[in-house]
Amino acid sequence: MPRGILTSATTWPTQLILVRHGQSIGNLADEQARAARAPRLDLEFRDADVPLSDTGREQAEALGRHLAKLPDTELPEAVVSSPYRRAAETAELALQTWGGEVDLLVDERLRERDLGVFDGMTRFGIQEEYAAEAQRRDLIGKFYYVPPSGESWCDVSLRVRSIIRDLAGWEGRRVWLFTHQAVIMSFRYVLENLTERELLDIDRSERLPNCSMTRYRQEDGRLLLDRFADTSAVDRAAAPTTDEPSKTDRVGDVG
C-alpha cells in the first residue's frame, strides 16, 4: 500500500527534543498496585495534578545540569510543556537548574492520553470490572481502542498533527517539548510515517525512561529521528534511571 506523508508543514525547527516527564508518584503507585495485583492505584490526585517523586525531581535537576553544559548552538530557544503537573514540574526544575532565560510555554495538546473511566485502574481492575471492554479492546487493538469517555492513540495523534502545524512558526529554532509517553510515541508515528504495527512493535520492544530525550533534527525539509529515549543527562549525573510504564500501558496490557 502506498505510504505518502500528509502534512501541511513545509518549514521546521532546526532541532526538536521531546522530554518525558520525570518519575511521578503515580509511577510509584502503579508499580505498587501491579505488584499487589490491586484493581486500583492508591493515589489521591487527579491525573493532571500528580506531582513528581523525589527521584523525579532529581532527574529533572540532572537534565538542567545537562542544559547548563551545552554550547550556545544547542541550547533550547523555545520550551513548551504539557499543563499536567509532572511534566510542568520537570520543565520548571530543569530550566531553574540550568538558569537560562527562556520562557516556559504551556500547551494542553501535550497532555497525557485520557483513559476515561479507566483512569487510576490497573489491568487487573479493568479485567474484573469491565470484562466486556477488555474483550473489545483485544478485538479492536491497542492503537484504535477508545476507553469509555477516553482517547485512543489516534486521538492523541490528531493533537500531535495540530502541534506539528504550529512548529512551522519556529523555523530554524531549537524547540524542546516536555510531555508524556503516549504523546512522544504519537510524534514518532506522525513524523516517521509509521504504520500501526511498526508503532506498536516499538512500544513493545523499547522502553521510554523518565526524563529521557527523543531528538529530531531538520534535514532536507523533514524532521529526522536522531536518537530515541536518550538517558545520557540522567546517567551522567548519576541520578536514578527509571522506566516505569506510563498509565497508557495499563490499558495496553488489558487481555
C-alpha positions in Angstrom: 0.0 0.0 0.0 1.4 3.5 -0.8 2.7 5.4 2.1 2.8 9.1 1.4 3.2 11.8 4.0 0.2 14.1 4.6 1.3 17.2 6.4 0.9 20.9 5.7 4.2 21.8 7.4 6.8 23.0 4.9 9.3 24.5 7.4 10.6 23.0 10.6 12.7 23.8 13.7 16.4 23.0 13.4 16.0 20.7 16.3 13.1 19.1 18.2 13.6 17.4 21.5 10.8 15.6 23.3 11.3 15.0 27.0 9.3 12.5 29.0 8.5 13.8 32.5 10.5 12.7 35.5 9.3 9.8 37.7 6.0 10.8 39.3 4.3 9.4 42.4 1.8 8.0 40.0 4.5 5.8 38.5 5.3 4.6 42.0 1.7 3.9 42.8 1.3 2.0 39.6 4.3 -0.2 40.4 3.0 -1.0 43.8 -0.5 -1.7 42.5 0.9 -4.1 39.9 3.0 -5.9 42.4 -0.1 -6.4 44.7 -2.4 -7.2 41.7 -4.6 -4.5 43.1 -7.6 -3.2 41.0 -6.8 0.4 41.5 -3.8 2.7 42.3 -3.6 4.1 45.8 -3.4 7.7 44.6 -5.3 10.8 45.9 -4.6 13.1 42.9 -6.5 13.6 39.7 -4.2 12.7 36.8 -3.5 16.3 35.9 -2.3 17.1 39.4 0.1 14.1 40.0 3.5 15.5 41.2 7.0 14.3 40.7 8.5 11.9 43.2 11.8 12.8 44.9 13.6 10.7 42.2 11.7 12.6 39.5 12.8 15.9 40.9 16.4 14.6 40.9 16.1 13.5 37.3 14.7 16.9 36.3 17.6 18.7 38.0 20.0 16.4 36.2 18.5 17.5 32.9 19.0 21.1 34.0 22.7 20.4 34.7 22.9 18.9 31.2 21.5 22.0 29.7 24.0 24.2 31.6 26.9 22.3 29.9 25.5 22.6 26.3 27.1 25.0 23.9 25.0 28.0 22.9 24.4 26.4 19.5 22.5 23.5 21.1 20.5 25.3 23.9 16.7 25.5 23.6 15.2 28.6 22.1 11.6 27.6 22.8 10.3 25.4 25.6 6.7 24.1 25.8 5.2 21.8 28.4 2.1 19.8 29.0 0.0 21.5 31.7 0.0 18.3 33.7 1.9 18.9 36.9 4.5 16.1 36.5 5.5 17.4 33.1 5.4 21.1 34.0 7.4 20.5 37.2 10.1 18.6 35.1 10.4 21.6 32.8 10.4 24.2 35.6 13.1 22.4 37.6 15.2 21.8 34.5 15.1 25.4 33.5 15.7 26.7 37.0 18.7 24.4 37.4 20.1 25.5 34.0 19.5 29.2 34.7 18.7 30.0 31.1 16.4 32.9 30.1 13.8 31.0 28.1 10.1 31.4 28.8 8.2 28.3 29.5 5.0 28.0 27.4 2.2 25.6 28.2 0.0 23.8 25.6 -2.8 21.5 26.5 -2.3 19.4 23.4 0.8 18.0 25.0 -1.2 16.5 27.9 -1.3 12.7 28.6 -3.7 10.4 26.9 -7.1 10.4 28.7 -8.1 7.0 29.8 -11.6 8.0 30.8 -13.3 5.7 33.3 -10.1 3.5 33.4 -8.0 6.3 34.9 -6.5 5.1 38.2 -7.2 1.4 37.4 -4.8 -1.4 36.8 -5.3 -4.1 34.1 -6.5 -6.4 36.9 -9.2 -4.0 37.9 -10.2 -3.3 34.2 -10.5 -7.1 33.5 -12.5 -7.5 36.7 -14.9 -4.5 36.4 -15.0 -4.1 32.6 -14.6 -7.6 31.2 -16.6 -6.7 28.0 -14.4 -3.6 27.4 -11.3 -5.8 27.8 -12.6 -8.1 25.1 -13.5 -5.2 22.9 -10.0 -3.8 23.3 -8.5 -7.1 22.3 -10.7 -7.1 19.1 -10.0 -3.5 18.1 -6.4 -3.4 19.1 -4.4 -1.0 21.3 -3.9 1.7 18.7 -7.6 2.2 17.7 -9.3 1.3 21.0 -11.1 4.2 22.8 -11.7 3.6 26.6 -15.1 4.8 27.7 -15.0 8.6 27.9 -11.3 8.5 27.0 -9.0 8.8 24.0 -7.4 6.3 21.6 -3.9 6.7 20.4 -5.4 8.0 17.1 -6.9 10.9 19.1 -3.6 11.7 20.6 -2.0 11.6 17.1 -4.6 14.2 16.0 -3.4 16.5 18.7 0.2 15.9 17.6 -0.7 16.7 14.0 -2.1 20.0 15.2 1.1 20.8 17.1 3.2 19.9 14.1 1.4 22.5 12.0 2.4 25.1 14.6 6.0 24.0 14.6 6.3 25.8 11.3 6.3 29.1 13.2 9.6 28.0 14.9 11.6 27.6 11.6 15.3 27.4 12.3 14.9 27.3 16.1 15.6 24.7 18.7 12.4 23.5 20.4 12.0 21.4 23.5 8.7 19.8 24.4 8.1 18.3 27.9 5.3 15.8 27.7 4.2 12.1 28.2 4.8 8.7 26.8 1.8 8.4 24.5 2.4 11.8 23.1 6.1 11.1 22.3 5.1 7.8 20.7 2.5 9.6 18.6 5.1 12.1 17.4 7.1 9.1 16.2 4.0 7.7 14.5 3.4 11.0 12.6 6.9 12.3 11.9 8.3 9.0 10.8 5.2 7.9 8.9 4.9 4.6 10.8 2.3 2.0 10.4 0.2 0.8 13.3 2.2 -2.4 13.5 5.5 -0.6 13.4 4.5 1.8 16.2 3.2 -1.0 18.4 6.4 -3.0 17.8 8.5 -0.1 19.0 6.2 0.4 22.0 6.5 -3.3 23.0 10.3 -3.6 22.5 11.7 -0.3 23.6 11.2 1.5 26.9 10.8 5.2 27.2 12.5 6.1 30.6 11.5 9.0 32.7 13.3 12.3 31.8 14.7 10.7 28.6 15.2 12.8 25.5 14.0 11.9 22.0 15.8 14.0 19.4 14.8 15.1 15.9 16.9 17.2 13.5 15.9 19.1 10.4 17.3 17.7 7.2 16.2 18.1 3.6 12.9 19.6 4.6 12.0 17.0 7.2 12.4 16.2 10.8 14.5 13.0 11.1 14.9 10.9 14.2 18.4 11.3 15.7 18.1 9.5 19.0 15.3 7.8 20.9 14.9 7.6 24.7 18.3 9.1 25.4 19.0 9.0 29.2 22.6 10.4 29.0 21.7 13.5 31.0 20.4 11.4 33.9 23.2 8.9 33.6 26.0 11.5 33.7 24.5 13.0 36.9 24.4 9.5 38.5 20.7 10.1 39.1 18.4 7.0 39.2 17.2 5.9 35.8 13.6 4.7 35.9 11.4 3.3 33.2 8.1 2.6 34.9 5.4 2.3 32.3 3.1 5.2 31.7 -0.6 4.9 32.6 -1.2 4.2 28.9 0.3 0.8 29.4 -2.4 -0.2 31.8 -4.9 -0.2 29.0 -2.3 -1.7 26.6 -2.0 -4.7 29.0 -5.7 -5.5 29.1 -6.3 -9.0 27.9 
